[in-house]
Amino acid sequence: MITWFLALPVIVAGFVVVRLVLRRKGRAALWWMVAADAVLLVAAAVVLTLALGGGSAQAATAVARDPGAGSAALIGAAIAVAGSTIGAGVAVAYTGAAALAALSERPELFGRAMVIVGLAEGIAIYGLVVAVILIGKA
């Protein structure tokens, strides 16, 4: 957890630098960013393949239990949380826009509109529950 707190300023600085570069350079900088993202994606896929493939013999002897058993549950938990939050974001975007449009015409619909937006946010909570169950089984 402390690693994320230490990496957060670096990530924020990276976003600021990307934004400044995109403002000054335009489309050329955008293509460089896409190329850098593609390289990072390939590197992440290689690291994931090596981590799930067992790595070296020293790592296999150092760990008493099967190293792939817990990592599959953690990857499943990450996929559950990522998918549910993306789905909830899309759902809240559409229902929130529709709720605001309805409230502009009839303000007395506030309670009903918030219930519908809250139901859309429940999708993310379902993904979190699935992730907790998967992590508990690891």
ABEGO torsion letter per residue (X at the ends): XAAAAAAAAAAAAAAAAAAAAAAAAEAAAAAAAAAAAAAAAAAAAAAAAAAAAGEBAAAAAABABBAAAAAAAAAAAAAAAAAAAAAAAAAAAAAAAAAAAAAAABAAAAAAAAAAAAAAAAAAAAAAAAAAAAAAAX
